[in-house]
Amino acid sequence: MDIRTRRHPIAAIAPTVAAALALALGAPTPVGAASASVNGPSSGDVRVCTGPDLTASKGALEGAAGSRFLTVRVTNASETACQTMGYTAYRFRNAAGPIGHESTPNTVTDGTEGVPVVISAGATVKSVLSWTDPGPTVPSQCHAKATTAFRLKIHDVDRYYRLPLKVDVCTTLKYRPHGTRLQ
C-alpha cells in the first residue's frame, strides 16, 4: 500500500487491467452492420442518447489476483445512431439500498477525452466494472457486505440502469469500485 495516497496498489491499475482482461476474454463486439466508434464520422449530426435508447446487460464475472471484473454491455435499442460522452459511474446495492462508495471517476488515456462515443442503431459498446475481492483484504479496512445488484449511470444519459449481482464487496473508500468509459 502506498502510504502517501492510502490506496491499494491494484487500485491504480485496475481499470487498465480490467479492460485488457475483457478484451482478452473475448468481450462482446458489435455484430453485422451495426457499429460503435469513439470517432463517429459526423458526431455533430448525431443526436444525444436518451435513457430509453439504451439497454444494459452484464457479461461473465471474472477474477484475477484478488480483483473481480465484470463486462457491462450497453446497446443502442433505437432505430438511429446516438452519442454519449460515455463516462460511467457504478454503485453497489443490497436490499437496504446503496452500499459503499460510487466508483472512481473514469480516466481516459487514449486521447479520446472529450470525443463522443457514437453508437449506431443496434450496436453495443462496453464498460468494465472492477472491484477488490474482500477475501484477501484486512477486514477492518474493507467492511465486506453482500450485494444484490449494482447501478450504472452514464453521466449524460437521463437514466440509471440496475442489474442483479450477488457478490461480496468492500464498502470503504479505500476499496471503492472502478469503471471504464464506454468504448
Beta strands, then each sheet from edge to edge (+ up, - down):
strand 1: 36-37
strand 2: 47-48
strand 3: 54-64
strand 4: 67-76
strand 5: 82-84
strand 6: 88-94
strand 7: 97-99
strand 8: 117-119
strand 9: 124-132
strand 10: 145-146
strand 11: 149-154
strand 12: 160-164
strand 13: 168-169
strand 14: 178-179
sheet 1: 1+ 8- 5+ 2+
sheet 2: 3+ 4- 9+ 14-
sheet 3: 7+ 6- 11+ 12-
sheet 4: 10+ 13-
end
